[in-house]
Amino acid sequence: MKKYLISLLVATTAHAGPIVQKPLDEFVIYDVPVARKTGTTIIMFPSRISGLYAKSVAAQEQDNAGFLISFTPGNFYFSIRALKPDAEDHLTVIYNRKAYILHLTASDKPFYNLTFFADDRRGKDGKMAIVPEKLLGLMDKAKAYPLFAANQPDALAGVLHAAPGITNYYDGFTVHVRDVWRFEAEDTLIFRVELENTSDKTIYYKPQDLAVRLDERIYTQSLADASGVMPSKSVTPAFFAVTGNGQGGRNHLSPDNKWNVLVVRVESQPQPLTGDFK
């Protein structure tokens, strides 16, 4: 079964830092760690907010309130603070005729400033658009993920990581899925795989045709960094990206899935890949 980051599934991430930006998506439930001991959490939208609704969020301190909120009708922002260490609630924000769900939890490592921005990555035809340079940047960040995690964790805001440990078997070679990263704002997955040639012959494949299958759905690559060659008795790395759902919309896929990597084998070495960008 596919794992999605939509509807009632809560998209969880490691603490991403006190200042965070997230794209608006009415199909995502946003985890928001709220300040409790010091400071307040400021949440900002692109323009005026139409309404706020929650069960245990109040404008004045009271016994049954888990959060204290300050909001002036017509404003584009509000501040909120947790009143109890175990406070938790879902706050519905009505903005631009859509409802956005924030999962609030009291935290000692809160977001102090959370800014939501409108997703302007759509072309004139309404389909998702992402430039090649952006995809290259995402792939470079995935390759440097251990360094960012150790030294600049704030740079990984909005990035989910999984190490599936999945092996796909082919005649003469296997594909090991080592790492998958999801970049939420770009709705892009970056795959790091190892191609192990167990045969005595060189195997050629087409990097531009790398893809993944989930159930009956196939997602083709939007960028690949792969040689197209597997020397005999060798292990070679390959990276490739999957962006959107192939039809101009978002895929909302979790990096933790039972991925089946599709590799198209050819008889001779393919031409160098120039990129098949969506």
Number of C-alpha atoms within 10 A of each C-alpha: 7 12 14 18 18 17 13 11 13 16 18 14 14 12 16 18 17 15 15 17 15 16 16 18 18 14 15 20 22 22 16 21 23 29 26 22 16 11 13 19 24 20 19 19 18 14 15 15 21 16 13 16 13 14 14 17 26 17 12 11 13 13 8 10 18 24 28 18 18 13 15 9 12 11 13 16 19 17 18 23 28 26 20 15 14 10 19 20 17 19 20 18 19 16 19 11 9 11 17 18 22 19 17 22 24 23 20 13 15 25 22 22 18 19 17 17 16 12 13 11 14 13 11 8 8 11 16 22 19 20 10 15 9 11 23 15 11 20 24 12 17 25 17 11 19 12 12 15 12 8 10 13 16 15 15 20 19 21 20 19 20 15 15 16 12 17 18 15 13 13 8 15 19 18 23 21 22 16 21 24 25 26 19 20 17 20 18 26 29 28 27 20 23 19 21 21 23 18 15 11 12 17 20 19 20 20 27 24 16 23 21 19 14 16 11 5 10 15 19 23 25 25 25 26 18 19 19 24 20 21 18 16 14 15 17 16 16 18 22 23 26 26 29 23 18 17 10 16 15 16 19 21 22 20 25 18 17 18 20 19 23 17 21 13 17 13 9 13 15 16 11 12 15 11 14 13 16 19
